[in-house]
C-alpha cells in the first residue's frame, strides 16, 4: 500500500516535534497535470512539494510523485485508506488528543493524519532478526574458546623432528587468530536502516511554502583526462545535474588536478548538452541519469509506456548524445599531440595550465543562476570548474589537497551545509540518493551528530563470476553493516555525504543535560540552590549571546578540539568585537579572535565567516565577482601554510588512503556516521577487472594503511581516552594492520610444500583430544561463514571469491606494500612498480584476459609452482615407501591443496584464455601427468620380472 503508516519501532526514534508546531496548510480540490514516469507511475508536471509521495514503508520506490488527492483516490475502493485513518484516530483517542464528537469532517481527519505522518521519524533502525544473529554470536564465542584450546595444544606439543617449521607455523597461527579477532568482533552488532522519503517531503517540501531541503555541494575529482576518459567524467557530471533534488540547491564542483584544457573544453560541451538532458530526465523520471549507462541498458524501455512523445523524445535524445560523444572524442583526439607553443584557448590567449606543475589557480562557472537556462527556460544547477594553483617545490598532497581546495572554493561560492564527493568514474545511479542521505542528516536530533552518510560502492562492467572480488561484497555488505551498529562505517573515499562542520574540525554538539531541580525553600546563602541561581541570573543574557555565537569555540585553539552549540549565523567578526566592547575582558576572552581563526583556517575573512554559518548559505548582498576573486585566493599555493588544513581540518594528509584517515579523525572527535543502503544502488562506478590492475589497486590501499600505521595517527596509540568506541577502534586497527598479515601468510603457504619435499610435518601424532580441537575449529570456521551469509544475504560465491583474493592479495600486493611503506617512511625511498601490457582480447570482458607483467606476480607464481612440485614429490615418495607412508601424506596434501585452490583465480589470470582451454584442465593435466609418470617409473611394466630366488653377491671372498 502507498504512504508510510507508523511501523513498530517508530516511537523509539528521537525526533523534534517542535519543528512542526505550525499547521500544515492543505489545499483541497486541486487538479494537477500528470506525466508518465519511466516505470509507468504518474507524477506532477509542476511537482507540488508538500504532497509528494516517493517511497512506501515496504521499500518500493516510486519514480513519480502522487498528490494528496491521488493518494486518497487510490484507496477509495479498497478501504485501505479508511483503515489507516481509523487506526490513527484510535491511537489519538487513546492519547486524549482527538475529540470524537468534533471529528465530523472526513477531510479534516485526513489532513490531521498527514500532519501526524509528517511528525514521524525520517528513518529507523531495523535490527537483524534474533533467530539469525544470536546463533551467529554463539558460534563466534564457541570458536574463540576452541581457538584458545587449539593454540594451547599447538604450543605445548612441539614437533621435535621439525622444530623450525613448527615454530614458524605456531607464530603464524597466533597472528591469524589475532587478525581474526580484529575482523570478527566489530561485526557483533550489525543493523539495517530504513528511510522514509515521503515523510521527508511532507516535512520540508510543504505546498505553498519555500522548499526547506538543505543545499548540497557535489565534488568530483579527476587528475589526468587521458587516463580517466572525459566521457566518463561527463556522464558523472550529467547524472549530478539531473539528480532529483531542487535545482537551486545543487552545485557541482569539478576538480581538475591536471590543469587540462581537454577537461575544460569537455565540461563546456557537457554544460551545453545538459540543457537538453536534464529536462528530459526530469520529465520522464528515467534511471539512471547518466546517458552512457541509460542508453546501454538491456531492457524493454517501452514497457508500460503509453505516451508517444516518450519514444520520439528518447530517440532524439539518443541521437544528440551520440553527437555529443563524437564531439568529446574529437577533443580527445586533438589532445593526443600537444603543440610546441602550448594549448591556445578559443579567444586566442594561451592556456594557463600548459605547464601542469606550474600554473595559477583557475575557476570557471558554466551553469547556475547567472548561467544558461535549459531548453525549457528553467534554471540549471551550478557547474564550476576548479584547478588549484601549483608551483614547483611545494607538496600538493595529491587528492586530499585537491579536495580541501574544493571545500574552500565551495564555502566561498555556495557554502552548502552538506558535501557529497564522488570519484570521476562514479555516477549517480539512483536520482533520489541525496534524499536518502537527507533523511539522516536533516533529522532534528540525530543529524546534528552525524559527520557523514556513507553509501556502498557498486560497480558496472565486472564479469559475472567476479574472479578477483572487485565488487568487494563481503566488506560492503557485512563489515560496514557491522560498523553501522557501533559508531558508524569507515569513509571509503567516494559516495559519501559530509556534514560540513565535521570537515572543519568541530566537535559534535554535546548532549544537553537536564537542569537540576531548584527550589525557593532554602535561604539565599545556600550555594547549592537559590544563591547559585541568583548569581547566574545576572549574566544569563551574556551567556546566551556567547553560546549563540561561539559556544565553546575557544576550546579549540590551534590543534585542540572545539565544538558548536545553539548555532546562529555570523557574518562579520569585526562587528561582533565592536558589539562586545562594553563587556569585561574576561568574558571577551571566551571568543576566538580573528587572529586565531586565521591561524586555523587561513587568511580569508569571507571563508572564515562561512565557517560560522551553521545552516550554510552566503551573506546577503554578496558580489559574485568579488566571490570569484576570493575563491581564487583560497586555492592559491601558499594559502594552507601555517594553518591546520590537512592536520585537523578537511581531508587529512599523510597517507595515500586519505579517506580512512579523515573518517578516523572524525570518529575520534565523537562524531557518528551512518551506512545507507537503498534498494536501488545510489552510485555505481568502474573497477579494474584484469589481474595486474587489480593487484596495483590493492597495493595502493595497503600502502596507505602501512603509512598510517607508521604515523602519529595510528589507531593503536592515537586518541586513547577520547570518544572512539572500543569496537570501532578494533575495526580501524584492522584496516591498518592487515597488510602485515602477508608475512605470516606467505610463510604458511610455503610450509606445506616444504613438508612434502622434506617428509617432515608441523604437527606430531594427534591424540583423540587434539583431534577434537582440530575438528571443532574446522567446523566452527565453516558454521561461522554460513551464519554470516545467512544474516547478511551475501552469496556463497561472493564469500568464496573474497577468501581466495585475501590469499592472492596477501602474498603479493600486501607483501610489497609492507616493504614499500617501510622504505618510504623510514628511509625516504619511494619505489614504483611498472605494469606492462602483453596481450589483449577484443571480446566481451576482453580486459579481464589482458595480461600485464608486473613484479607483484612473482611471489604467488612461486608459491603455486612450489606447491605443485611438492604434491608431485610427496606422492612419489609415498609410492616408493609403501602403504604406511600414505597416512601422514594426506595431512600434508590437504594444506598444499588449500594453497593451490585459493590461488586458482591467480593461476587463471596468469594463463589468460590460452585459446579458451580451461585453466582447471591444464592444472589437473600437469598434476596427473606428473603422478602417472612417477607411477610408470615405479611399476616399470616393460622390464622383465625375475622369478624364483633373487641371487645377490654376498660380498665375502671365499
Secondary structure, 3 states (H helix, E strand, C coil): CCCCCCCCCHHHCCCCHHHHCCCCCCCCCCCCCEEECCCCCEEECCCCCCCCCCECCCCCECCCCCCHHHHHHHCCCCCHHHHHHHHHHHHHHHCCCCCCCCCCCHHHHHHHHHHHHHHCCCEEEEECCHHHHHHHHHHHHHHHHHHHHHHHHHHHCCCHHHHHHHHHHHHHHHHHHHHHHHHHHHHCCCEEEEECHHHHHHHHCCCCCCCCCCCEEEEEEECCCCCCCHHHHHHHHHHHHCCCCCHHHEEEEEEECCCCHHHHHHHHHHHHHHHHHHHHHHHHCCCCCCHHHHHCCCCCCCCCCCCHHHHHHHHHHHHHHHHHHHHHHHHHHHHCCCCCCCCECCCCCECCCCCCCCECCEEEEEECCCCECCCCCCCCCEEEEEECCECCCCCCCHHHHHHHHHHHHHHHHCCCCEEEEEECCCEECCCCHHHHHHHHHCCCCHHHHEEEEEECCEEECCCCCCCCCCCCHHHHHHHHHHHHCCCCCCCCCCCEEEEHHHHCCEECCCCCCCCCCCCCCCCCCCCCCHHHHHHHHCCHHHHHHHHHHCCCHHHCCCCCCEECCCCCCCCCHHHHHHHCCCCCHHHHCCCCCHHHHHHHHCCCHHHHHHHCCCCCCCCCCCCHHHHHHHHHHHCCCCCCCCCCECCCECCCCCCCCHHHHHHHHHHHCCCEEEEECCCCCCEEEECCCCHHHHHHHHHHHHHHHHHHHCCCCCCCCCCCCCCCCHHHHHHHHHHHHHHHHHHHHHHHHHHHHHHHHHCCCCCCCCCHHHHHHHHHHHHHHHHHHHHHHHHHCCCHHHHHHHHHHHHHHHCCHHHHHHHHHHHHHHHCCCCCCCCEEEECCCCCCHHHHCEEECCCHHHHHHHHHHHHHHHHHHHHHHHHHCHHHHHHHHHHHHHHHHHHHHCHHHHHHHHCCCCCCCHHHHHHHHHHHHHHHHHHHHHCCCCCCCCCCCCCCCCCCC
